[in-house]
């Protein structure tokens, strides 16, 4: 699966489970990583810097989703499940 398609699917998945996704230039510490995931109270937000390499954005999205409680029992296409599970083992 193409990285841009994978990123799009991960963004869709994040939004489906209630994570707000913002695509904007990152500042501070987030700029060196391509974005970040934050939780403030019950609100969850995923920030992705569109200027960052797609691989960096993928890493941020995977990190945000791989430990999320909604992922445990949720059906995912095999490619996405493998991606999240492989990142968890690394």
PyMOL Python script that loads the backbone (N, CA, C, O; Angstrom):
from pymol import cmd

cmd.read_pdbstr("""\
ATOM      1  N   UNK A   1       0.848  -1.178   0.000  1.00  0.00           N
ATOM      2  CA  UNK A   1       0.000   0.000   0.000  1.00  0.00           C
ATOM      3  C   UNK A   1       0.895   1.243   0.000  1.00  0.00           C
ATOM      4  O   UNK A   1       1.855   1.313   0.767  1.00  0.00           O
ATOM      5  N   UNK A   2       0.595   2.193  -0.829  1.00  0.00           N
ATOM      6  CA  UNK A   2       1.325   3.445  -0.938  1.00  0.00           C
ATOM      7  C   UNK A   2       1.286   4.206   0.401  1.00  0.00           C
ATOM      8  O   UNK A   2       0.266   4.196   1.090  1.00  0.00           O
ATOM      9  N   UNK A   3       2.389   4.857   0.761  1.00  0.00           N
ATOM     10  CA  UNK A   3       2.469   5.568   2.046  1.00  0.00           C
ATOM     11  C   UNK A   3       1.415   6.659   2.189  1.00  0.00           C
ATOM     12  O   UNK A   3       0.864   6.841   3.274  1.00  0.00           O
ATOM     13  N   UNK A   4       1.127   7.385   1.116  1.00  0.00           N
ATOM     14  CA  UNK A   4       0.101   8.439   1.200  1.00  0.00           C
ATOM     15  C   UNK A   4      -1.287   7.849   1.442  1.00  0.00           C
ATOM     16  O   UNK A   4      -2.085   8.414   2.190  1.00  0.00           O
ATOM     17  N   UNK A   5      -1.567   6.723   0.814  1.00  0.00           N
ATOM     18  CA  UNK A   5      -2.854   6.054   1.023  1.00  0.00           C
ATOM     19  C   UNK A   5      -2.927   5.533   2.458  1.00  0.00           C
ATOM     20  O   UNK A   5      -3.954   5.670   3.123  1.00  0.00           O
ATOM     21  N   UNK A   6      -1.850   4.946   2.922  1.00  0.00           N
ATOM     22  CA  UNK A   6      -1.804   4.440   4.294  1.00  0.00           C
ATOM     23  C   UNK A   6      -2.020   5.575   5.285  1.00  0.00           C
ATOM     24  O   UNK A   6      -2.794   5.434   6.231  1.00  0.00           O
ATOM     25  N   UNK A   7      -1.346   6.688   5.078  1.00  0.00           N
ATOM     26  CA  UNK A   7      -1.517   7.840   5.965  1.00  0.00           C
ATOM     27  C   UNK A   7      -2.958   8.312   5.954  1.00  0.00           C
ATOM     28  O   UNK A   7      -3.522   8.604   7.009  1.00  0.00           O
ATOM     29  N   UNK A   8      -3.555   8.390   4.790  1.00  0.00           N
ATOM     30  CA  UNK A   8      -4.953   8.808   4.675  1.00  0.00           C
ATOM     31  C   UNK A   8      -5.873   7.868   5.451  1.00  0.00           C
ATOM     32  O   UNK A   8      -6.792   8.321   6.134  1.00  0.00           O
ATOM     33  N   UNK A   9      -5.631   6.570   5.349  1.00  0.00           N
ATOM     34  CA  UNK A   9      -6.453   5.588   6.066  1.00  0.00           C
ATOM     35  C   UNK A   9      -6.269   5.715   7.581  1.00  0.00           C
ATOM     36  O   UNK A   9      -7.230   5.579   8.338  1.00  0.00           O
ATOM     37  N   UNK A  10      -5.047   5.973   8.013  1.00  0.00           N
ATOM     38  CA  UNK A  10      -4.799   6.152   9.446  1.00  0.00           C
ATOM     39  C   UNK A  10      -5.463   7.423   9.967  1.00  0.00           C
ATOM     40  O   UNK A  10      -5.985   7.440  11.081  1.00  0.00           O
ATOM     41  N   UNK A  11      -5.443   8.480   9.169  1.00  0.00           N
ATOM     42  CA  UNK A  11      -6.120   9.723   9.556  1.00  0.00           C
ATOM     43  C   UNK A  11      -7.622   9.481   9.659  1.00  0.00           C
ATOM     44  O   UNK A  11      -8.259   9.920  10.616  1.00  0.00           O
ATOM     45  N   UNK A  12      -8.183   8.791   8.686  1.00  0.00           N
ATOM     46  CA  UNK A  12      -9.617   8.466   8.728  1.00  0.00           C
ATOM     47  C   UNK A  12      -9.946   7.649   9.974  1.00  0.00           C
ATOM     48  O   UNK A  12     -10.948   7.901  10.643  1.00  0.00           O
ATOM     49  N   UNK A  13      -9.109   6.683  10.276  1.00  0.00           N
ATOM     50  CA  UNK A  13      -9.312   5.832  11.442  1.00  0.00           C
ATOM     51  C   UNK A  13      -9.256   6.659  12.729  1.00  0.00           C
ATOM     52  O   UNK A  13     -10.093   6.492  13.616  1.00  0.00           O
ATOM     53  N   UNK A  14      -8.276   7.541  12.826  1.00  0.00           N
ATOM     54  CA  UNK A  14      -8.151   8.401  14.008  1.00  0.00           C
ATOM     55  C   UNK A  14      -9.423   9.232  14.197  1.00  0.00           C
ATOM     56  O   UNK A  14      -9.936   9.340  15.311  1.00  0.00           O
ATOM     57  N   UNK A  15      -9.924   9.811  13.120  1.00  0.00           N
ATOM     58  CA  UNK A  15     -11.131  10.631  13.211  1.00  0.00           C
ATOM     59  C   UNK A  15     -12.350   9.785  13.586  1.00  0.00           C
ATOM     60  O   UNK A  15     -13.220  10.243  14.327  1.00  0.00           O
ATOM     61  N   UNK A  16     -12.413   8.557  13.078  1.00  0.00           N
ATOM     62  CA  UNK A  16     -13.533   7.665  13.405  1.00  0.00           C
ATOM     63  C   UNK A  16     -13.607   7.363  14.898  1.00  0.00           C
ATOM     64  O   UNK A  16     -14.697   7.206  15.448  1.00  0.00           O
ATOM     65  N   UNK A  17     -12.453   7.281  15.555  1.00  0.00           N
ATOM     66  CA  UNK A  17     -12.460   6.953  16.980  1.00  0.00           C
ATOM     67  C   UNK A  17     -12.426   8.201  17.867  1.00  0.00           C
ATOM     68  O   UNK A  17     -12.266   8.106  19.084  1.00  0.00           O
ATOM     69  N   UNK A  18     -12.577   9.363  17.245  1.00  0.00           N
ATOM     70  CA  UNK A  18     -12.727  10.588  18.022  1.00  0.00           C
ATOM     71  C   UNK A  18     -11.482  11.426  18.232  1.00  0.00           C
ATOM     72  O   UNK A  18     -11.495  12.361  19.033  1.00  0.00           O
ATOM     73  N   UNK A  19     -10.413  11.109  17.531  1.00  0.00           N
ATOM     74  CA  UNK A  19      -9.202  11.929  17.626  1.00  0.00           C
ATOM     75  C   UNK A  19      -9.307  13.039  16.585  1.00  0.00           C
ATOM     76  O   UNK A  19      -9.492  12.769  15.398  1.00  0.00           O
ATOM     77  N   UNK A  20      -9.190  14.282  17.032  1.00  0.00           N
ATOM     78  CA  UNK A  20      -9.189  15.416  16.102  1.00  0.00           C
ATOM     79  C   UNK A  20      -7.839  15.463  15.397  1.00  0.00           C
ATOM     80  O   UNK A  20      -6.791  15.404  16.041  1.00  0.00           O
ATOM     81  N   UNK A  21      -7.871  15.568  14.083  1.00  0.00           N
ATOM     82  CA  UNK A  21      -6.634  15.618  13.305  1.00  0.00           C
ATOM     83  C   UNK A  21      -6.476  17.014  12.723  1.00  0.00           C
ATOM     84  O   UNK A  21      -7.383  17.538  12.076  1.00  0.00           O
ATOM     85  N   UNK A  22      -5.326  17.602  12.959  1.00  0.00           N
ATOM     86  CA  UNK A  22      -5.011  18.932  12.439  1.00  0.00           C
ATOM     87  C   UNK A  22      -3.763  18.821  11.579  1.00  0.00           C
ATOM     88  O   UNK A  22      -2.742  18.277  12.000  1.00  0.00           O
ATOM     89  N   UNK A  23      -3.866  19.348  10.367  1.00  0.00           N
ATOM     90  CA  UNK A  23      -2.709  19.370   9.473  1.00  0.00           C
ATOM     91  C   UNK A  23      -2.259  20.819   9.350  1.00  0.00           C
ATOM     92  O   UNK A  23      -2.900  21.639   8.692  1.00  0.00           O
ATOM     93  N   UNK A  24      -1.148  21.105   9.998  1.00  0.00           N
ATOM     94  CA  UNK A  24      -0.618  22.473  10.015  1.00  0.00           C
ATOM     95  C   UNK A  24       0.882  22.397  10.285  1.00  0.00           C
ATOM     96  O   UNK A  24       1.360  21.426  10.872  1.00  0.00           O
ATOM     97  N   UNK A  25       1.622  23.416   9.860  1.00  0.00           N
ATOM     98  CA  UNK A  25       3.058  23.418  10.143  1.00  0.00           C
ATOM     99  C   UNK A  25       3.305  23.272  11.642  1.00  0.00           C
ATOM    100  O   UNK A  25       2.676  23.951  12.454  1.00  0.00           O
ATOM    101  N   UNK A  26       4.220  22.385  11.997  1.00  0.00           N
ATOM    102  CA  UNK A  26       4.534  22.145  13.406  1.00  0.00           C
ATOM    103  C   UNK A  26       5.524  23.181  13.905  1.00  0.00           C
ATOM    104  O   UNK A  26       6.326  23.726  13.147  1.00  0.00           O
ATOM    105  N   UNK A  27       5.443  23.435  15.201  1.00  0.00           N
ATOM    106  CA  UNK A  27       6.353  24.387  15.828  1.00  0.00           C
ATOM    107  C   UNK A  27       7.041  23.717  17.011  1.00  0.00           C
ATOM    108  O   UNK A  27       6.576  22.690  17.507  1.00  0.00           O
ATOM    109  N   UNK A  28       8.130  24.290  17.452  1.00  0.00           N
ATOM    110  CA  UNK A  28       8.811  23.789  18.640  1.00  0.00           C
ATOM    111  C   UNK A  28       9.297  22.360  18.462  1.00  0.00           C
ATOM    112  O   UNK A  28       9.795  21.979  17.403  1.00  0.00           O
ATOM    113  N   UNK A  29       9.141  21.580  19.525  1.00  0.00           N
ATOM    114  CA  UNK A  29       9.621  20.196  19.514  1.00  0.00           C
ATOM    115  C   UNK A  29       8.929  19.339  18.470  1.00  0.00           C
ATOM    116  O   UNK A  29       9.520  18.391  17.953  1.00  0.00           O
ATOM    117  N   UNK A  30       7.678  19.663  18.156  1.00  0.00           N
ATOM    118  CA  UNK A  30       6.931  18.852  17.201  1.00  0.00           C
ATOM    119  C   UNK A  30       7.473  18.982  15.779  1.00  0.00           C
ATOM    120  O   UNK A  30       7.316  18.067  14.971  1.00  0.00           O
ATOM    121  N   UNK A  31       8.108  20.109  15.470  1.00  0.00           N
ATOM    122  CA  UNK A  31       8.563  20.326  14.095  1.00  0.00           C
ATOM    123  C   UNK A  31       9.651  19.340  13.688  1.00  0.00           C
ATOM    124  O   UNK A  31       9.761  19.002  12.509  1.00  0.00           O
ATOM    125  N   UNK A  32      10.449  18.875  14.631  1.00  0.00           N
ATOM    126  CA  UNK A  32      11.514  17.945  14.283  1.00  0.00           C
ATOM    127  C   UNK A  32      10.989  16.531  14.067  1.00  0.00           C
ATOM    128  O   UNK A  32      11.696  15.696  13.504  1.00  0.00           O
ATOM    129  N   UNK A  33       9.777  16.249  14.496  1.00  0.00           N
ATOM    130  CA  UNK A  33       9.210  14.907  14.365  1.00  0.00           C
ATOM    131  C   UNK A  33       8.140  14.826  13.289  1.00  0.00           C
ATOM    132  O   UNK A  33       7.770  13.725  12.882  1.00  0.00           O
ATOM    133  N   UNK A  34       7.637  15.949  12.819  1.00  0.00           N
ATOM    134  CA  UNK A  34       6.583  15.919  11.816  1.00  0.00           C
ATOM    135  C   UNK A  34       5.188  16.007  12.412  1.00  0.00           C
ATOM    136  O   UNK A  34       4.192  15.840  11.709  1.00  0.00           O
ATOM    137  N   UNK A  35       5.124  16.269  13.711  1.00  0.00           N
ATOM    138  CA  UNK A  35       3.832  16.394  14.368  1.00  0.00           C
ATOM    139  C   UNK A  35       3.855  15.762  15.738  1.00  0.00           C
ATOM    140  O   UNK A  35       4.917  15.526  16.315  1.00  0.00           O
ATOM    141  N   UNK A  36       2.660  15.488  16.258  1.00  0.00           N
ATOM    142  CA  UNK A  36       2.584  14.877  17.579  1.00  0.00           C
ATOM    143  C   UNK A  36       1.149  14.563  17.959  1.00  0.00           C
ATOM    144  O   UNK A  36       0.201  14.998  17.304  1.00  0.00           O
ATOM    145  N   UNK A  37       1.013  13.804  19.026  1.00  0.00           N
ATOM    146  CA  UNK A  37      -0.283  13.401  19.555  1.00  0.00           C
ATOM    147  C   UNK A  37      -0.373  13.919  20.977  1.00  0.00           C
ATOM    148  O   UNK A  37       0.548  13.730  21.771  1.00  0.00           O
ATOM    149  N   UNK A  38      -1.481  14.571  21.301  1.00  0.00           N
ATOM    150  CA  UNK A  38      -1.676  15.075  22.657  1.00  0.00           C
ATOM    151  C   UNK A  38      -3.068  14.719  23.159  1.00  0.00           C
ATOM    152  O   UNK A  38      -4.014  14.562  22.388  1.00  0.00           O
ATOM    153  N   UNK A  39      -3.155  14.599  24.465  1.00  0.00           N
ATOM    154  CA  UNK A  39      -4.441  14.370  25.132  1.00  0.00           C
ATOM    155  C   UNK A  39      -4.564  15.432  26.206  1.00  0.00           C
ATOM    156  O   UNK A  39      -3.694  15.569  27.067  1.00  0.00           O
ATOM    157  N   UNK A  40      -5.658  16.183  26.146  1.00  0.00           N
ATOM    158  CA  UNK A  40      -5.944  17.208  27.137  1.00  0.00           C
ATOM    159  C   UNK A  40      -7.309  16.863  27.724  1.00  0.00           C
ATOM    160  O   UNK A  40      -8.341  17.055  27.082  1.00  0.00           O
ATOM    161  N   UNK A  41      -7.298  16.356  28.946  1.00  0.00           N
ATOM    162  CA  UNK A  41      -8.543  15.865  29.524  1.00  0.00           C
ATOM    163  C   UNK A  41      -9.036  14.695  28.696  1.00  0.00           C
ATOM    164  O   UNK A  41      -8.313  13.718  28.503  1.00  0.00           O
ATOM    165  N   UNK A  42     -10.254  14.788  28.208  1.00  0.00           N
ATOM    166  CA  UNK A  42     -10.816  13.723  27.367  1.00  0.00           C
ATOM    167  C   UNK A  42     -10.611  13.980  25.884  1.00  0.00           C
ATOM    168  O   UNK A  42     -10.940  13.129  25.057  1.00  0.00           O
ATOM    169  N   UNK A  43     -10.076  15.132  25.538  1.00  0.00           N
ATOM    170  CA  UNK A  43      -9.888  15.493  24.132  1.00  0.00           C
ATOM    171  C   UNK A  43      -8.537  15.001  23.627  1.00  0.00           C
ATOM    172  O   UNK A  43      -7.504  15.202  24.265  1.00  0.00           O
ATOM    173  N   UNK A  44      -8.569  14.353  22.468  1.00  0.00           N
ATOM    174  CA  UNK A  44      -7.352  13.849  21.850  1.00  0.00           C
ATOM    175  C   UNK A  44      -7.139  14.548  20.516  1.00  0.00           C
ATOM    176  O   UNK A  44      -8.075  14.742  19.740  1.00  0.00           O
ATOM    177  N   UNK A  45      -5.879  14.926  20.264  1.00  0.00           N
ATOM    178  CA  UNK A  45      -5.576  15.620  19.016  1.00  0.00           C
ATOM    179  C   UNK A  45      -4.286  15.069  18.416  1.00  0.00           C
ATOM    180  O   UNK A  45      -3.306  14.800  19.111  1.00  0.00           O
ATOM    181  N   UNK A  46      -4.331  14.916  17.117  1.00  0.00           N
ATOM    182  CA  UNK A  46      -3.182  14.464  16.347  1.00  0.00           C
ATOM    183  C   UNK A  46      -2.799  15.604  15.418  1.00  0.00           C
ATOM    184  O   UNK A  46      -3.589  16.024  14.573  1.00  0.00           O
ATOM    185  N   UNK A  47      -1.586  16.098  15.581  1.00  0.00           N
ATOM    186  CA  UNK A  47      -1.077  17.172  14.735  1.00  0.00           C
ATOM    187  C   UNK A  47      -0.088  16.588  13.746  1.00  0.00           C
ATOM    188  O   UNK A  47       0.855  15.898  14.133  1.00  0.00           O
ATOM    189  N   UNK A  48      -0.303  16.866  12.464  1.00  0.00           N
ATOM    190  CA  UNK A  48       0.598  16.401  11.416  1.00  0.00           C
ATOM    191  C   UNK A  48       1.065  17.591  10.598  1.00  0.00           C
ATOM    192  O   UNK A  48       0.263  18.414  10.157  1.00  0.00           O
ATOM    193  N   UNK A  49       2.360  17.671  10.404  1.00  0.00           N
ATOM    194  CA  UNK A  49       2.947  18.753   9.619  1.00  0.00           C
ATOM    195  C   UNK A  49       2.998  18.311   8.156  1.00  0.00           C
ATOM    196  O   UNK A  49       3.750  17.398   7.815  1.00  0.00           O
ATOM    197  N   UNK A  50       2.202  18.951   7.282  1.00  0.00           N
ATOM    198  CA  UNK A  50       2.171  18.528   5.883  1.00  0.00           C
ATOM    199  C   UNK A  50       3.503  18.729   5.157  1.00  0.00           C
ATOM    200  O   UNK A  50       3.724  18.148   4.094  1.00  0.00           O
ATOM    201  N   UNK A  51       4.388  19.549   5.726  1.00  0.00           N
ATOM    202  CA  UNK A  51       5.697  19.767   5.115  1.00  0.00           C
ATOM    203  C   UNK A  51       6.698  18.676   5.502  1.00  0.00           C
ATOM    204  O   UNK A  51       7.759  18.560   4.887  1.00  0.00           O
ATOM    205  N   UNK A  52       6.369  17.891   6.501  1.00  0.00           N
ATOM    206  CA  UNK A  52       7.265  16.822   6.960  1.00  0.00           C
ATOM    207  C   UNK A  52       7.192  15.639   5.999  1.00  0.00           C
ATOM    208  O   UNK A  52       6.198  15.471   5.293  1.00  0.00           O
ATOM    209  N   UNK A  53       8.233  14.825   5.973  1.00  0.00           N
ATOM    210  CA  UNK A  53       8.189  13.622   5.137  1.00  0.00           C
ATOM    211  C   UNK A  53       7.002  12.738   5.537  1.00  0.00           C
ATOM    212  O   UNK A  53       6.643  12.654   6.712  1.00  0.00           O
ATOM    213  N   UNK A  54       6.413  12.093   4.557  1.00  0.00           N
ATOM    214  CA  UNK A  54       5.265  11.224   4.807  1.00  0.00           C
ATOM    215  C   UNK A  54       5.639  10.142   5.822  1.00  0.00           C
ATOM    216  O   UNK A  54       4.816   9.770   6.658  1.00  0.00           O
ATOM    217  N   UNK A  55       6.853   9.644   5.757  1.00  0.00           N
ATOM    218  CA  UNK A  55       7.279   8.599   6.697  1.00  0.00           C
ATOM    219  C   UNK A  55       7.221   9.093   8.140  1.00  0.00           C
ATOM    220  O   UNK A  55       6.860   8.330   9.036  1.00  0.00           O
ATOM    221  N   UNK A  56       7.572  10.363   8.379  1.00  0.00           N
ATOM    222  CA  UNK A  56       7.487  10.934   9.727  1.00  0.00           C
ATOM    223  C   UNK A  56       6.033  11.079  10.160  1.00  0.00           C
ATOM    224  O   UNK A  56       5.692  10.804  11.311  1.00  0.00           O
ATOM    225  N   UNK A  57       5.182  11.511   9.240  1.00  0.00           N
ATOM    226  CA  UNK A  57       3.764  11.645   9.565  1.00  0.00           C
ATOM    227  C   UNK A  57       3.147  10.278   9.876  1.00  0.00           C
ATOM    228  O   UNK A  57       2.325  10.152  10.784  1.00  0.00           O
ATOM    229  N   UNK A  58       3.549   9.266   9.121  1.00  0.00           N
ATOM    230  CA  UNK A  58       3.077   7.901   9.371  1.00  0.00           C
ATOM    231  C   UNK A  58       3.476   7.441  10.773  1.00  0.00           C
ATOM    232  O   UNK A  58       2.669   6.858  11.496  1.00  0.00           O
ATOM    233  N   UNK A  59       4.705   7.703  11.142  1.00  0.00           N
ATOM    234  CA  UNK A  59       5.189   7.312  12.470  1.00  0.00           C
ATOM    235  C   UNK A  59       4.347   7.938  13.568  1.00  0.00           C
ATOM    236  O   UNK A  59       3.979   7.264  14.530  1.00  0.00           O
ATOM    237  N   UNK A  60       4.041   9.217  13.433  1.00  0.00           N
ATOM    238  CA  UNK A  60       3.231   9.926  14.433  1.00  0.00           C
ATOM    239  C   UNK A  60       1.834   9.318  14.500  1.00  0.00           C
ATOM    240  O   UNK A  60       1.317   9.066  15.589  1.00  0.00           O
ATOM    241  N   UNK A  61       1.230   9.085  13.353  1.00  0.00           N
ATOM    242  CA  UNK A  61      -0.123   8.523  13.324  1.00  0.00           C
ATOM    243  C   UNK A  61      -0.144   7.118  13.924  1.00  0.00           C
ATOM    244  O   UNK A  61      -1.058   6.779  14.676  1.00  0.00           O
ATOM    245  N   UNK A  62       0.843   6.312  13.603  1.00  0.00           N
ATOM    246  CA  UNK A  62       0.921   4.951  14.147  1.00  0.00           C
ATOM    247  C   UNK A  62       1.072   5.000  15.660  1.00  0.00           C
ATOM    248  O   UNK A  62       0.389   4.266  16.375  1.00  0.00           O
ATOM    249  N   UNK A  63       1.956   5.855  16.154  1.00  0.00           N
ATOM    250  CA  UNK A  63       2.162   5.977  17.597  1.00  0.00           C
ATOM    251  C   UNK A  63       0.868   6.385  18.312  1.00  0.00           C
ATOM    252  O   UNK A  63       0.585   5.915  19.414  1.00  0.00           O
ATOM    253  N   UNK A  64       0.100   7.249  17.683  1.00  0.00           N
ATOM    254  CA  UNK A  64      -1.151   7.703  18.295  1.00  0.00           C
ATOM    255  C   UNK A  64      -2.181   6.586  18.365  1.00  0.00           C
ATOM    256  O   UNK A  64      -2.975   6.533  19.305  1.00  0.00           O
ATOM    257  N   UNK A  65      -2.175   5.707  17.395  1.00  0.00           N
ATOM    258  CA  UNK A  65      -3.213   4.681  17.307  1.00  0.00           C
ATOM    259  C   UNK A  65      -2.849   3.339  17.940  1.00  0.00           C
ATOM    260  O   UNK A  65      -3.733   2.632  18.423  1.00  0.00           O
ATOM    261  N   UNK A  66      -1.581   2.979  17.948  1.00  0.00           N
ATOM    262  CA  UNK A  66      -1.230   1.612  18.327  1.00  0.00           C
ATOM    263  C   UNK A  66      -1.592   1.237  19.756  1.00  0.00           C
ATOM    264  O   UNK A  66      -1.871   0.067  20.017  1.00  0.00           O
ATOM    265  N   UNK A  67      -1.600   2.176  20.685  1.00  0.00           N
ATOM    266  CA  UNK A  67      -1.940   1.856  22.076  1.00  0.00           C
ATOM    267  C   UNK A  67      -3.332   2.348  22.464  1.00  0.00           C
ATOM    268  O   UNK A  67      -3.738   2.235  23.621  1.00  0.00           O
ATOM    269  N   UNK A  68      -4.047   2.886  21.504  1.00  0.00           N
ATOM    270  CA  UNK A  68      -5.376   3.428  21.802  1.00  0.00           C
ATOM    271  C   UNK A  68      -6.321   2.274  22.138  1.00  0.00           C
ATOM    272  O   UNK A  68      -6.350   1.272  21.424  1.00  0.00           O
ATOM    273  N   UNK A  69      -7.095   2.409  23.221  1.00  0.00           N
ATOM    274  CA  UNK A  69      -7.996   1.319  23.625  1.00  0.00           C
ATOM    275  C   UNK A  69      -8.995   0.907  22.547  1.00  0.00           C
ATOM    276  O   UNK A  69      -9.421  -0.248  22.513  1.00  0.00           O
ATOM    277  N   UNK A  70      -9.370   1.819  21.678  1.00  0.00           N
ATOM    278  CA  UNK A  70     -10.340   1.511  20.615  1.00  0.00           C
ATOM    279  C   UNK A  70      -9.779   0.531  19.579  1.00  0.00           C
ATOM    280  O   UNK A  70     -10.542  -0.082  18.832  1.00  0.00           O
ATOM    281  N   UNK A  71      -8.465   0.384  19.532  1.00  0.00           N
ATOM    282  CA  UNK A  71      -7.844  -0.467  18.515  1.00  0.00           C
ATOM    283  C   UNK A  71      -7.890  -1.945  18.886  1.00  0.00           C
ATOM    284  O   UNK A  71      -7.783  -2.804  18.011  1.00  0.00           O
ATOM    285  N   UNK A  72      -8.049  -2.251  20.167  1.00  0.00           N
ATOM    286  CA  UNK A  72      -7.988  -3.638  20.628  1.00  0.00           C
ATOM    287  C   UNK A  72      -8.998  -4.547  19.934  1.00  0.00           C
ATOM    288  O   UNK A  72      -8.632  -5.585  19.383  1.00  0.00           O
ATOM    289  N   UNK A  73     -10.251  -4.158  19.963  1.00  0.00           N
ATOM    290  CA  UNK A  73     -11.305  -5.013  19.420  1.00  0.00           C
ATOM    291  C   UNK A  73     -11.832  -4.545  18.072  1.00  0.00           C
ATOM    292  O   UNK A  73     -12.818  -5.090  17.574  1.00  0.00           O
ATOM    293  N   UNK A  74     -11.210  -3.571  17.490  1.00  0.00           N
ATOM    294  CA  UNK A  74     -11.693  -2.998  16.237  1.00  0.00           C
ATOM    295  C   UNK A  74     -11.136  -3.788  15.045  1.00  0.00           C
ATOM    296  O   UNK A  74      -9.948  -4.105  14.983  1.00  0.00           O
ATOM    297  N   UNK A  75     -12.039  -4.093  14.102  1.00  0.00           N
ATOM    298  CA  UNK A  75     -11.570  -4.732  12.874  1.00  0.00           C
ATOM    299  C   UNK A  75     -10.815  -3.700  12.046  1.00  0.00           C
ATOM    300  O   UNK A  75     -11.281  -2.577  11.852  1.00  0.00           O
ATOM    301  N   UNK A  76      -9.652  -4.096  11.566  1.00  0.00           N
ATOM    302  CA  UNK A  76      -8.857  -3.256  10.670  1.00  0.00           C
ATOM    303  C   UNK A  76      -8.459  -4.094   9.473  1.00  0.00           C
ATOM    304  O   UNK A  76      -8.260  -5.302   9.595  1.00  0.00           O
ATOM    305  N   UNK A  77      -8.341  -3.459   8.314  1.00  0.00           N
ATOM    306  CA  UNK A  77      -7.805  -4.201   7.172  1.00  0.00           C
ATOM    307  C   UNK A  77      -6.457  -4.810   7.578  1.00  0.00           C
ATOM    308  O   UNK A  77      -5.697  -4.191   8.323  1.00  0.00           O
ATOM    309  N   UNK A  78      -6.167  -5.993   7.103  1.00  0.00           N
ATOM    310  CA  UNK A  78      -4.947  -6.692   7.519  1.00  0.00           C
ATOM    311  C   UNK A  78      -3.663  -5.862   7.399  1.00  0.00           C
ATOM    312  O   UNK A  78      -2.781  -5.960   8.252  1.00  0.00           O
ATOM    313  N   UNK A  79      -3.558  -5.053   6.353  1.00  0.00           N
ATOM    314  CA  UNK A  79      -2.351  -4.241   6.175  1.00  0.00           C
ATOM    315  C   UNK A  79      -2.189  -3.216   7.297  1.00  0.00           C
ATOM    316  O   UNK A  79      -1.080  -2.991   7.783  1.00  0.00           O
ATOM    317  N   UNK A  80      -3.304  -2.593   7.708  1.00  0.00           N
ATOM    318  CA  UNK A  80      -3.225  -1.619   8.792  1.00  0.00           C
ATOM    319  C   UNK A  80      -2.957  -2.312  10.123  1.00  0.00           C
ATOM    320  O   UNK A  80      -2.155  -1.830  10.923  1.00  0.00           O
ATOM    321  N   UNK A  81      -3.624  -3.441  10.363  1.00  0.00           N
ATOM    322  CA  UNK A  81      -3.401  -4.189  11.612  1.00  0.00           C
ATOM    323  C   UNK A  81      -1.946  -4.591  11.722  1.00  0.00           C
ATOM    324  O   UNK A  81      -1.338  -4.440  12.781  1.00  0.00           O
ATOM    325  N   UNK A  82      -1.377  -5.103  10.633  1.00  0.00           N
ATOM    326  CA  UNK A  82       0.024  -5.526  10.635  1.00  0.00           C
ATOM    327  C   UNK A  82       0.941  -4.342  10.905  1.00  0.00           C
ATOM    328  O   UNK A  82       1.926  -4.471  11.632  1.00  0.00           O
ATOM    329  N   UNK A  83       0.628  -3.210  10.334  1.00  0.00           N
ATOM    330  CA  UNK A  83       1.442  -2.011  10.527  1.00  0.00           C
ATOM    331  C   UNK A  83       1.426  -1.572  11.988  1.00  0.00           C
ATOM    332  O   UNK A  83       2.477  -1.276  12.557  1.00  0.00           O
ATOM    333  N   UNK A  84       0.245  -1.527  12.599  1.00  0.00           N
ATOM    334  CA  UNK A  84       0.138  -1.124  13.998  1.00  0.00           C
ATOM    335  C   UNK A  84       0.791  -2.148  14.924  1.00  0.00           C
ATOM    336  O   UNK A  84       1.473  -1.779  15.880  1.00  0.00           O
ATOM    337  N   UNK A  85       0.584  -3.422  14.643  1.00  0.00           N
ATOM    338  CA  UNK A  85       1.176  -4.464  15.486  1.00  0.00           C
ATOM    339  C   UNK A  85       2.688  -4.516  15.348  1.00  0.00           C
ATOM    340  O   UNK A  85       3.391  -4.713  16.339  1.00  0.00           O
ATOM    341  N   UNK A  86       3.194  -4.345  14.146  1.00  0.00           N
ATOM    342  CA  UNK A  86       4.647  -4.382  13.919  1.00  0.00           C
ATOM    343  C   UNK A  86       5.323  -3.219  14.626  1.00  0.00           C
ATOM    344  O   UNK A  86       6.410  -3.385  15.178  1.00  0.00           O
ATOM    345  N   UNK A  87       4.710  -2.061  14.620  1.00  0.00           N
ATOM    346  CA  UNK A  87       5.296  -0.891  15.277  1.00  0.00           C
ATOM    347  C   UNK A  87       5.302  -1.072  16.778  1.00  0.00           C
ATOM    348  O   UNK A  87       6.201  -0.582  17.462  1.00  0.00           O
ATOM    349  N   UNK A  88       4.311  -1.768  17.295  1.00  0.00           N
ATOM    350  CA  UNK A  88       4.219  -2.003  18.723  1.00  0.00           C
ATOM    351  C   UNK A  88       5.340  -2.921  19.194  1.00  0.00           C
ATOM    352  O   UNK A  88       5.838  -2.772  20.310  1.00  0.00           O
ATOM    353  N   UNK A  89       5.740  -3.870  18.350  1.00  0.00           N
ATOM    354  CA  UNK A  89       6.780  -4.824  18.718  1.00  0.00           C
ATOM    355  C   UNK A  89       8.170  -4.215  18.611  1.00  0.00           C
ATOM    356  O   UNK A  89       9.104  -4.681  19.263  1.00  0.00           O
ATOM    357  N   UNK A  90       8.313  -3.186  17.801  1.00  0.00           N
ATOM    358  CA  UNK A  90       9.651  -2.602  17.573  1.00  0.00           C
ATOM    359  C   UNK A  90      10.162  -1.844  18.768  1.00  0.00           C
ATOM    360  O   UNK A  90      11.265  -1.300  18.728  1.00  0.00           O
TER     361      UNK A  90
END
""", "prot")
cmd.dss("prot")
cmd.show_as("cartoon", "prot")
cmd.util.cbc("prot")
cmd.orient("prot")
